[in-house]
Amino acid sequence: MDRLKDKVAIITGAGSGIGRAAARLMSAQGARVLVADHDSAAAEETARTVVETGGEALPWAVDVMDDTSVGDMVEAAVREFGRLDVLCNHVGGTNPRKDLDLLRLDMDEFGRAVDLNVRSTLTGSRYAVPHMIRTGGGSIINTASVAGLVGDVLQISYGAVKAAVVNITKSVAVQYGPQGIRCNAVAPGTIMTPALRDNLPAEVIEALKGYNSLPCLGAPEDIGHTMVFLASDESRYLTGQLLVVDGGMTSQSPAVPGRRAMLPPE
Ligand SMILES: NC(=O)c1ccc[n+]([C@@H]2O[C@H](COP(=O)([O-])OP(=O)(O)OC[C@H]3O[C@@H](n4cnc5c(N)ncnc54)[C@H](O)[C@@H]3O)[C@@H](O)[C@H]2O)c1
């Protein structure tokens, strides 16, 4: 119940999905949470459920693509809660209708992808680090993706920007480790957020399960629990790392489904 006692956390994209789950789980462990999202009604809803269950949370409207707005977000957390221990740079993604293969990629979408995923991660960290240095350290948690680890036929921008997030994670860990700041990334596999569940046909969801070693898809809480661990002092010797939380999707050979069929009968 008190793994994050006395800690203050900012989570961007906390109005929905993984970010919302992380906000609830961190507050359940005693953190005070700035619930940041550009959908202010969604941020308010997350904060309301945290407060209803006895936690402490403040909704905050932010556009992570706007540097000034990100700076205001960090200042608000420090002003309202007195310090900053944890920053989750969670917002990200691309528009799958415009983020296609190399020749059909919309280059404006590529620029937007860099701002939403990469620039936002840099900016959030740039504003947070001085506050963390002042209090002797902190934990920055960046959301990457398994898409940043492998090639794909579509979403060439998404893979590229998530790979960049991993490298930024390592550089921030190296540059501010001496001041007690840890920086790690989480790479989710397929996570059943409400958005995904509402947009994918049941048969596609079933097929996605076949890519994992485990017989299921992830829930937002699976990533949220990982973030709680990275935010807590339990991970105090862990920095510059990427934790892949994907049900085994990227650790198994792509030939596994076919080879399963070749197994001799028991
Ligand atoms: N769900 C998955 O399967 C999965 C897999 C790998 C990686 N991820 C990563 O997880 C992160 C979010 O995923 P999710 O599944 O929780 O998504 P989600 O769509 O449920 O939530 C995203 C939240 O971000 C907010 N947001 C969007 N643009 C914003 C902006 N400019 N400023 C502030 N807030 C903004 C939205 O309002 C929304 O509340 C992304 O970085 C995504 O790449 C998700």
The ligand as an ORCA input file, in Angstrom:
! r2SCAN-3c Opt
* xyz 0 1
  N      -2.276      0.001    -26.160
  C      -1.267     -0.676    -26.701
  O      -1.411     -1.826    -27.141
  C       0.104     -0.052    -26.764
  C       1.172     -0.839    -27.210
  C       2.437     -0.281    -27.266
  C       2.636      1.044    -26.876
  N       1.578      1.796    -26.465
  C       1.844      3.186    -26.098
  O       1.120      3.566    -24.953
  C       0.837      4.974    -25.017
  C      -0.642      5.311    -24.907
  O      -1.317      4.219    -25.106
  P      -2.741      3.897    -24.463
  O      -3.015      2.550    -24.996
  O      -2.790      4.165    -23.009
  O      -3.617      4.978    -25.285
  P      -5.012      5.656    -25.077
  O      -5.448      6.092    -26.431
  O      -5.915      4.798    -24.255
  O      -4.627      6.956    -24.195
  C      -3.861      7.980    -24.687
  C      -4.197      9.255    -23.924
  O      -3.295     10.269    -24.380
  C      -4.025     11.485    -24.528
  N      -3.345     12.342    -25.492
  C      -3.251     12.160    -26.828
  N      -2.557     13.178    -27.389
  C      -2.183     14.006    -26.380
  C      -1.453     15.214    -26.316
  N      -0.976     15.794    -27.424
  N      -1.245     15.779    -25.111
  C      -1.731     15.222    -23.989
  N      -2.451     14.073    -23.974
  C      -2.674     13.479    -25.164
  C      -5.414     11.050    -24.984
  O      -6.374     12.051    -24.694
  C      -5.613      9.761    -24.189
  O      -6.263     10.008    -22.960
  C       1.412      5.465    -26.319
  O       2.707      5.969    -26.098
  C       1.434      4.192    -27.155
  O       2.354      4.281    -28.215
  C       0.324      1.278    -26.403
*
